[in-house]
Structures are given as structure tokens and as C-alpha cells.
Amino acid sequence: MSSDDLKPLISSAHPLLPNRWFSMATLLVAGALQTLTFSPFHLWWLGPVSILLILLVTIPLPAKKLFAAGWLTGLGLFASGASWVYISISEFGNTPIPVSVLLTAAFVAGLALFPAIAFWFWGNLAKASAVRRLILFPAIWILGDWLRGWLLTGFPWLYLGTAHTDGPLAGLAPVVGVHGLTFWIATSGAAIFAAGWLIAKQRHTSAGILIVATLVPWLAAPALNRVDWTDISNEPTSVAAMQGNIPQLMKWDPEFLKDQIVAYLGMTEPYWDTDLILWPETAIPIPQDQAGKIIEHIKENLGEDSTLITGIPWYGVSARTGEFTYHNSITAIGNGNGIYHKQKLVPFGEYVPLEGILRGLIGFFDLPMSSFTPGPQSQGPLIANNTRVMPFICYEVAYPDFLARNAVNSDLLLTISNDGWFGDSVGPLQHLQIARMRALETGRYMIRGTNNGVTAIIDHRGQITARIPQFERAVLTGDVFKASGSTPYMMTASWPVLTLALILIVFVRERVIPKN
């Protein structure tokens, strides 16, 4: 099967597809369709459709044109799914609108380089063989995703597998993780393409076998979703999570620091005897070494068996660098102990790359608290009333392997965030869905505390058991349950699916699968 064999099929599928402009528009649309698979749209079935559209355009293209094809696909995805960064740049970064638009466009265009590079490798590895292109496409796709989540801090967002928190492949998440789900979504799109070609060649039996084989994981996964990979305790832990809804422009204003603390203390007043009380990221907006009176007040009011966990900046000698520095941290107060320093920092939000050059150029490069240092690796969980709570701050919950590795010695997961930076966009809703996927992968309850939403309790199957609306000052109450044991994914992380991708690349070569 060569690329020439496929041209009649492609032309008959859509007579305009050979048109250059229509092809470019198709790739942009295919990328944008992937955004619709995520929250708040939840149209997970568009994942394979998107892959099919991409393949319809790219299979007959010369290898030298695949870089541009990948870039257009990424442009459609990130322009529709990640351009919410404009809000933090413009509204909260005090940056003029033209500059904000330019920076957002640069951000989107830069992210689009990852699929562009992946498609370029795809073309050079598969050459002109359509068979090799179809087999290698899922492998190249997830390796591109993995690279994007690792290089230069990474942007582990908008992975196709994340859409299946409510999709039929959810049952596979504790086994293969989000990259494994993405691999099978890409494989399904490629299989639909190949089945269409086989049907056009009157090879109906082969097409039927291929379709059945492709459907097996889709049909088996719902049954796996009923498997308990971890042991869930029957003893509840009561939770009260405070959503302060502090306006972002006030949060770091010295004139309003006292008002914020008073607000959180007032919200907590009826809940001091709750097992676990949660305040969100930097709810105490002053360094811990200056917050002694606040912490003592909290200790005096907490019930004997209660623990309050809060986000609070930390200043002191870093165990990682040996120098005085700031960490974005979370600490346990009361019947518990421990402090965790955030490891995965957000570029420009928490640290500024090329700081000596960029500081002072525009307001966005001088955001409040944008001089944090990453915390040390291998930090243990917080202890709250004999419960091991593994915390993750904001962006960290998006890293699947990082979270799975750190969740091993925990009973419960917790994440705090301040998604106020992204306003009334889809960003915070995507962030919630990512947290749900991490709970599903690890078979553990997760408490999510935020400044303005979405504050939620997520069970070990990734389902929300309690939540409160965005942009409201409210308290979320509910119960969580400790988990023990590990899911298969926690034991292997993404290495099996990444290894499979590398094996395909090594063995699916021209001397193994000839051009024709």
C-alpha cells in the first residue's frame, strides 16, 4: 500500500481535500476539535474524528510538508484550548492589549512546534509508505505529547486521553495512564482510516477484523472501570475546604492582606473540629516566617483531632540550593505536620526565564511572587491525623508520571490552586478535569481547594462527589476515604506505552515494511 494507492480514496472522501487552502483549514479544525473533547464540552468521541481528519490530509503529503501540517494542527489545538493565558497576561499582568495579543500568539505558536517536530520525524521515519505512516502515527503522537510535558518545565495540558474521565476508555486509565489512552485514541483514528481503504479495495473481511480489534479496548474498558485497584477504607475523613473568592487584583495588595486572613478565619469558624480543613494556594499571602501569630491563632482554635492545611509562601535557606530563597509551599497545622515546597513551577507566573533580560520590560514579567525556587525532589507526604496526604500545588497536578510516583506512599491526594489568573475561561475547568484523571490513574480520593473555583472532592474513580460553584465565597464539606495499594499505572508510570512507541519506531522501517 503506497501513498499513491490512497489518493483515489482521499479524493472520493472529499473532492476539495487536495486543495491547499482547504487542507490547511482542515488541519486547523482538526486541532480545534480536540479542545471540544475536554471540559466543559466533554465531546470525547471527537478525538478519533480529529485524528482521522489529520490523517486524511497528511497521509498523501510529502515528508517535507509534514512539519507545516503538524504546526497547523497544533495551532488549531492550542489557539482554541490554551489561549486563556491571555487573561493573566492582559488583565492581571498590566500589559497593553496589542502586546498581550502578541505574547499569547507567540505562546500558542511555540506550543504548536511540538506537533510540528513530531510530524517532521514521522515523515522522515515513515518515508512514502502509507502503511508505515499509519502504524507509526500513534507512536509519534504520544512521544510528541511526552516531549511537550517534559522539555523546559513542560506544558502537560490537552492530552487527548484526559477527555475520558467521562468516556468509555476511563477504565484503562489505572492500567496505562493518560498517555496509554491517547495512544489508543490515535490508533483508533488510524484504524478507521485503514478500514476505509480496505473497504475501497473490496477487502471487507480484513476491514472487519481491523474494526473488531480496534473496538475491543473500547468495549472492555467499561468493565475495568468497576475493578477496585486499591483498597478503600470504610472510615470517612470529614473535609471542609474554603473557597475565599479573593479578587486577583487584591490578593497581593498589602492593604488587603489582613482582610484576606480575617475572611478565611471567619469562614472556618464553624468547622474547627473537622478532620481536615483546607485553605487554597497562598491563602496566607505572607511568608511563613512572618505568619507566626496567624499560625498560633489557628492552632489555638483547631479541634484536638483536626488539621488545617494551607498554601503559604516559605522563605529561608533552601535544601535544594543552600541559599535564602522563596518557595511556593503548603503546610499542615494542628494534629499533623509537614511542609511541601512546589517542584513544578509555572514559567513567568512563578519564575521568569532569562530573568536578567526580561524583568522590567512589561508588567507581565513582574507579576507578584514570580521569584520562587523549585522545591527538592522526593518530598514526603503531609501528615494529617495519621493520614498521609500527598499535596500538589496548582500546575503540578497536570504531570501524570510525577504525580503517580509521589502518590505511592500516600493515603489521600490533595491539590490547591489559584485559578483566578484565568478568569471565566475554560482553563480552570480543564484543570479540574486533569485533577480527576490523576485521581482515576492512582485510585485515590483527591481534595481540590481553589481560591475561586472549582473546589471539589473527587473519588478514586475520578468522579466528583461534591463541588461548589465558581466565583462564590463558600465552604465545601464532605467525606473522603483513605486508599492503600497501587494501581498498575502507579507501578510502571508511562514507560510501557512509551517503550511500545519506541519499539514501533525501531521496527517499522522500510526494510521491514517495504514501500509497496
C-alpha positions in Angstrom: 0.0 0.0 0.0 1.7 3.2 -1.1 0.6 6.8 -0.8 -0.4 6.7 -4.5 -2.8 3.9 -3.7 -4.6 6.1 -1.3 -5.2 9.2 -3.4 -8.4 7.9 -5.1 -9.8 7.1 -1.7 -8.9 10.6 -0.3 -10.4 12.4 -3.4 -13.6 10.4 -3.2 -13.9 11.1 0.6 -13.9 14.8 -0.1 -13.3 16.3 -3.6 -11.8 19.6 -2.1 -9.2 17.9 0.1 -6.4 18.1 -2.5 -7.0 21.9 -2.4 -4.1 23.5 -0.4 -6.3 26.0 1.5 -9.0 23.5 2.3 -6.3 21.1 3.6 -4.8 23.9 5.9 -8.3 24.7 7.2 -9.0 21.0 7.8 -5.9 20.7 10.0 -6.8 23.8 12.0 -10.3 22.5 12.5 -9.0 19.0 13.4 -6.8 20.6 16.1 -9.6 22.7 17.4 -12.0 19.7 17.6 -9.7 18.2 20.2 -10.4 21.1 22.5 -14.1 20.1 22.4 -13.2 16.7 23.8 -12.3 18.4 27.1 -14.3 20.1 29.8 -16.7 21.9 29.7 -17.7 20.3 26.3 -16.9 16.6 27.0 -17.3 15.6 23.4 -14.8 12.7 23.8 -15.8 11.0 20.6 -14.3 13.8 18.6 -10.9 12.5 19.5 -10.7 9.7 16.9 -12.6 12.0 14.4 -9.9 14.6 14.8 -7.1 12.0 14.2 -9.0 10.7 11.1 -9.2 14.3 9.6 -5.5 14.8 10.3 -4.6 11.5 8.5 -6.8 12.3 5.5 -4.7 15.4 4.9 -1.3 14.2 5.9 -1.0 10.6 4.6 -0.5 11.7 0.9 1.7 14.7 1.8 5.4 14.6 1.0 7.5 14.3 4.1 8.9 17.8 3.7 5.4 19.3 4.1 4.6 17.4 7.3 6.3 20.0 9.6 3.9 22.7 8.5 1.0 20.2 8.7 1.9 19.4 12.3 2.3 23.1 13.1 -1.2 23.9 11.8 -2.7 21.1 13.8 -1.0 22.4 16.9 -2.1 25.9 16.1 -5.8 24.8 16.0 -5.4 22.9 19.3 -3.6 25.4 21.4 -5.3 28.5 20.0 -8.7 27.1 20.9 -7.6 25.2 24.1 -4.8 27.2 25.7 -5.3 30.9 24.7 -6.8 31.6 28.1 -3.2 32.7 29.1 -4.2 36.0 27.5 -6.3 36.8 30.6 -3.4 36.6 33.0 -1.1 38.5 30.6 -3.6 41.3 29.9 -5.9 41.7 32.9 -3.5 40.7 35.7 -0.1 41.4 34.1 -0.9 45.1 33.3 0.2 44.5 29.7 -1.2 46.6 26.8 -3.7 44.7 24.7 -1.5 44.6 21.5 1.4 43.2 23.5 -0.9 40.7 25.2 -2.2 39.5 21.9 1.4 39.2 20.6 2.6 37.3 23.6 -0.4 34.9 23.5 0.1 34.3 19.8 3.8 33.6 20.5 2.8 31.2 23.3 0.4 29.3 21.0 2.7 29.3 18.0 5.6 28.0 20.2 3.5 25.1 21.6 2.5 24.2 18.1 6.1 23.5 17.3 5.9 20.3 19.3 3.4 18.6 16.9 5.3 20.2 14.0 8.6 18.5 15.1 6.7 15.2 15.8 5.2 15.2 12.3 8.5 16.0 10.7 10.1 13.0 12.4 7.0 11.0 11.4 7.6 11.8 7.7 11.3 11.1 7.8 10.8 7.8 9.6 7.8 6.5 7.5 9.0 7.9 4.2 6.5 7.4 1.4 4.8 4.3 2.8 1.2 4.9 3.9 1.4 1.6 5.9 4.3 2.8 7.9 2.7 6.2 8.4 -0.5 4.6 9.8 1.4 2.3 12.1 3.8 5.0 13.4 1.3 7.8 13.8 0.1 6.8 17.3 3.7 6.3 18.5 4.8 9.7 17.2 1.8 11.4 18.6 2.3 10.3 22.2 6.1 10.8 22.0 5.3 14.4 21.0 3.0 14.7 23.9 5.5 13.3 26.3 8.2 15.7 25.0 5.9 18.7 25.4 5.2 17.7 29.0 8.9 17.4 29.8 11.0 19.9 27.9 11.7 23.3 29.5 9.4 22.6 32.5 6.8 21.3 30.1 3.2 22.0 29.3 1.4 18.7 30.1 -2.0 20.0 29.1 -4.7 19.0 26.5 -3.7 15.3 26.3 -6.4 13.5 24.3 -6.7 10.8 26.9 -7.8 13.3 29.6 -11.1 13.6 27.8 -12.0 10.1 29.0 -12.6 10.9 32.6 -16.2 10.5 31.5 -15.5 8.5 28.4 -15.6 4.8 27.7 -11.8 4.3 28.0 -11.8 5.6 31.6 -11.4 2.0 32.9 -8.0 1.7 31.2 -6.6 4.8 33.0 -5.4 3.0 36.2 -3.7 0.5 33.9 -2.0 2.5 31.2 -2.4 6.2 32.3 -3.4 9.1 30.2 -0.6 8.5 27.5 -1.9 5.0 27.1 -5.4 6.3 26.5 -4.1 8.9 24.0 -2.2 6.1 22.2 -5.4 4.1 21.7 -7.4 7.1 20.6 -4.8 7.8 17.9 -4.7 4.1 17.0 -8.5 4.1 16.6 -8.4 7.1 14.2 -5.6 5.4 12.2 -7.6 2.1 12.1 -10.7 3.9 10.8 -8.6 5.3 8.0 -7.1 1.9 7.2 -10.5 0.2 7.3 -11.9 2.7 4.8 -9.0 2.0 2.4 -9.6 -1.8 2.8 -13.3 -1.4 2.1 -12.5 0.7 -1.0 -10.2 -2.2 -2.1 -13.1 -4.7 -1.6 -11.2 -6.3 1.3 -14.2 -6.4 3.6 -13.0 -9.3 5.8 -9.8 -7.6 6.6 -11.6 -4.3 7.3 -14.0 -6.1 9.6 -11.2 -7.8 11.6 -9.4 -4.5 12.0 -12.6 -2.7 13.2 -13.3 -5.5 15.7 -9.8 -5.5 17.0 -9.9 -1.7 17.4 -13.2 -1.9 19.3 -12.0 -4.4 21.9 -10.4 -1.9 24.3 -13.4 0.5 23.9 -15.8 -2.3 24.9 -13.6 -3.9 27.6 -12.7 -0.6 29.4 -16.1 0.0 31.0 -15.9 -3.4 32.7 -12.4 -2.5 34.0 -13.9 0.7 35.5 -15.7 -1.5 38.1 -12.4 -3.0 39.2 -11.0 -1.8 42.6 -7.3 -1.5 42.0 -6.8 0.0 45.5 -8.3 -0.8 48.9 -10.6 2.0 50.0 -11.2 2.4 53.7 -14.7 2.4 55.2 -13.8 5.0 57.7 -14.6 8.6 56.4 -12.4 11.6 56.9 -14.5 14.8 57.2 -13.4 17.7 55.0 -14.1 21.4 54.9 -12.5 23.3 52.0 -12.6 27.1 52.0 -13.1 29.0 48.7 -12.4 32.6 49.5 -13.0 34.1 46.1 -10.5 36.8 46.7 -10.2 39.1 43.7 -6.9 38.6 41.9 -6.1 42.3 41.8 -6.5 42.4 45.6 -4.7 39.2 46.6 -1.2 40.7 46.8 -2.2 44.2 47.7 -0.6 44.9 51.2 -3.7 46.9 52.2 -5.9 43.9 51.9 -3.7 41.2 53.4 -5.3 41.4 56.8 -8.8 41.3 55.3 -8.0 38.0 53.5 -6.8 36.3 56.6 -9.9 37.5 58.5 -12.1 36.2 55.7 -10.6 32.7 55.9 -10.7 32.6 59.7 -14.4 33.7 59.6 -15.3 31.0 57.0 -13.5 28.4 59.1 -15.2 29.4 62.4 -18.0 26.7 62.3 -15.6 24.0 61.1 -12.7 24.0 63.6 -13.5 20.4 64.6 -13.5 19.0 61.1 -10.9 16.3 60.5 -9.2 18.1 57.6 -9.6 21.8 56.8 -8.2 23.1 53.5 -7.3 26.6 52.5 -6.2 27.2 48.9 -2.9 28.2 47.3 -1.2 31.2 49.1 -4.3 31.7 51.2 -1.9 33.2 53.7 -0.2 35.7 51.4 2.8 36.4 53.6 5.9 34.2 54.1 5.7 31.6 56.8 8.4 33.2 58.9 6.2 36.3 59.2 3.0 34.5 59.9 3.7 33.1 63.4 0.8 34.9 65.1 -1.7 33.7 62.4 -0.4 30.1 62.7 -0.6 30.2 66.5 -4.2 31.5 66.3 -5.1 28.6 64.0 -3.5 26.1 66.4 -5.4 27.5 69.4 -8.8 27.2 67.6 -8.4 23.8 65.9 -10.1 20.8 67.4 -7.9 18.2 69.1 -8.1 15.8 66.1 -8.2 18.4 63.4 -5.6 19.5 60.9 -5.6 22.7 58.7 -3.6 22.5 55.5 -3.0 25.8 53.8 -0.9 27.3 51.0 1.7 29.8 52.3 4.9 31.2 50.8 8.1 30.0 52.5 11.3 31.9 53.0 14.6 30.5 54.3 17.6 28.5 53.3 16.6 26.1 50.6 17.6 22.5 51.0 17.9 22.4 47.2 20.1 25.4 46.6 21.6 26.1 50.1 20.7 29.8 49.6 18.0 32.0 51.0 15.0 31.8 48.7 11.2 31.7 48.4 9.2 28.5 47.9 5.6 28.2 46.9 4.6 25.9 49.7 1.8 24.1 51.6 1.9 23.3 55.3 -0.1 21.2 57.8 -1.1 22.9 61.1 -2.6 21.3 64.2 -2.9 17.5 64.6 -0.4 16.9 61.8 2.9 18.1 60.4 4.9 18.6 57.3 5.6 21.2 54.7 5.8 20.7 51.0 7.6 23.0 48.5 6.3 23.1 45.0 8.6 21.5 42.4 7.0 22.2 39.1 6.9 26.0 38.7 4.9 27.9 36.1 7.1 29.9 33.8 6.6 33.7 34.1 3.9 33.1 36.8 6.3 31.7 39.5 9.7 32.2 37.9 11.0 34.3 35.0 13.2 32.6 32.4 16.1 34.9 31.4 15.2 37.0 34.4 18.1 39.4 33.9 16.8 40.3 30.5 13.1 40.2 30.8 12.5 41.8 34.3 11.0 45.2 34.0 10.3 45.1 30.2 6.5 44.8 30.7 4.2 44.3 33.7 3.7 40.6 32.9 7.4 39.9 33.7 6.9 41.4 37.1 3.9 39.5 38.4 3.6 39.2 42.2 5.5 36.3 43.7 7.2 35.4 40.4 10.6 34.7 42.0 10.0 31.2 43.5 12.6 28.4 43.6 11.6 24.8 42.9 11.5 22.6 45.9 13.7 19.5 46.4 12.7 16.1 44.8 11.5 13.1 46.8 9.4 15.1 49.4 7.2 13.0 51.6 3.5 13.5 52.3 2.0 15.7 54.9 0.5 14.0 58.0 -3.0 14.9 59.0 -4.5 13.0 61.9 -2.5 9.8 61.0 -3.4 10.2 57.3 -0.7 10.5 54.7 -1.7 13.3 52.4 0.3 13.9 49.3 0.0 17.5 48.2 0.3 19.1 44.8 0.3 22.8 44.1 -1.6 24.1 41.0 0.2 23.1 37.8 1.8 20.0 39.4 -1.4 18.0 39.1 -1.0 18.1 35.3 2.1 15.9 35.4 0.9 12.3 35.2 4.1 10.4 36.0 5.2 12.9 38.6 2.0 12.6 40.5 1.8 8.8 40.2 5.4 8.5 41.5 4.7 10.7 44.5 1.3 9.2 45.3 2.8 5.7 46.1 3.3 6.4 49.8 0.0 8.3 50.4 -3.5 7.6 51.6 -5.1 10.6 50.0 -4.3 13.2 47.4 -4.7 17.0 47.7 -4.2 19.8 45.3 -4.5 23.5 45.9 -4.7 26.2 43.2 -5.5 29.8 42.4 -7.1 29.7 39.0 -8.2 33.3 39.4 -5.4 34.1 36.9 -7.6 32.7 34.1 -10.9 34.4 34.9 -14.1 33.0 33.4 -12.3 30.8 30.8 -12.2 27.1 30.1 -8.7 26.9 31.8 -10.0 26.3 35.3 -12.5 23.7 34.1 -9.7 21.9 32.1 -7.6 22.0 35.3 -10.4 20.3 37.3 -10.7 17.5 34.7 -6.9 17.0 34.8 -7.1 16.5 38.5 -9.9 14.0 38.0 -7.7 12.0 35.6 -4.9 11.9 38.3 -7.4 10.5 40.9 -8.5 7.9 38.4 -5.0 6.9 37.5 -4.0 6.4 41.1 -7.2 5.0 42.6 -7.2 7.7 45.3 -9.6 10.3 46.6 -8.4 13.9 45.8 -9.4 17.1 47.5 -9.1 20.2 45.3 -9.1 23.6 47.0 -9.1 26.8 45.0 -9.4 30.5 45.5 -12.4 31.0 43.2 -13.2 27.5 41.8 -13.5 24.8 41.1 -13.2 23.5 44.7 -14.2 19.8 44.7 -13.9 16.4 46.2 -13.0 13.7 43.6 -13.3 10.0 44.4 -11.0 7.1 43.4 -12.8 6.7 40.1 -12.3 10.3 39.1 -15.9 11.3 39.7 -16.8 14.5 41.6 -18.7 13.7 44.8 -19.1 17.3 45.9 -18.3 20.7 44.5 -19.2 24.4 44.9 -19.8 27.0 42.1 -17.0 29.2 40.7 -16.7 32.8 41.7 -18.5 32.4 45.0 -17.2 32.6 48.6 -18.3 29.3 50.0 -17.3 26.3 52.0 -17.3 22.7 50.6 -18.0 20.0 53.1 -17.9 16.2 52.5 -16.1 13.0 53.3 -13.1 11.3 51.7 -11.7 7.8 52.3 -8.1 6.6 52.6 -6.7 4.3 49.9 -3.9 1.7 50.2 -2.1 -0.2 47.5 -1.1 0.9 44.0 -2.7 0.8 40.5 -0.7 -0.9 37.7 -0.1 2.6 36.3 1.5 3.8 39.6 3.9 0.9 39.4 5.0 1.4 35.8 4.1 5.0 35.0 4.1 5.7 31.3 7.1 3.6 30.5 5.2 0.6 28.9 3.4 2.8 26.3 6.5 4.9 25.7 8.5 1.7 25.2 5.9 0.4 22.8 6.2 3.6 20.8 9.9 3.3 20.6 9.7 -0.4 19.6 7.3 0.6 16.7 9.7 3.3 15.6 12.7 0.9 15.6 11.0 -2.0 13.8 8.6 -0.3 11.4 11.2 0.6 8.9 11.4 0.4 5.1 13.4 -2.8 5.2 10.8 -4.4 7.4 7.7 -2.9 5.7 8.6 -2.0 2.1 7.2 1.0 0.3 4.7 -1.0 -1.7 
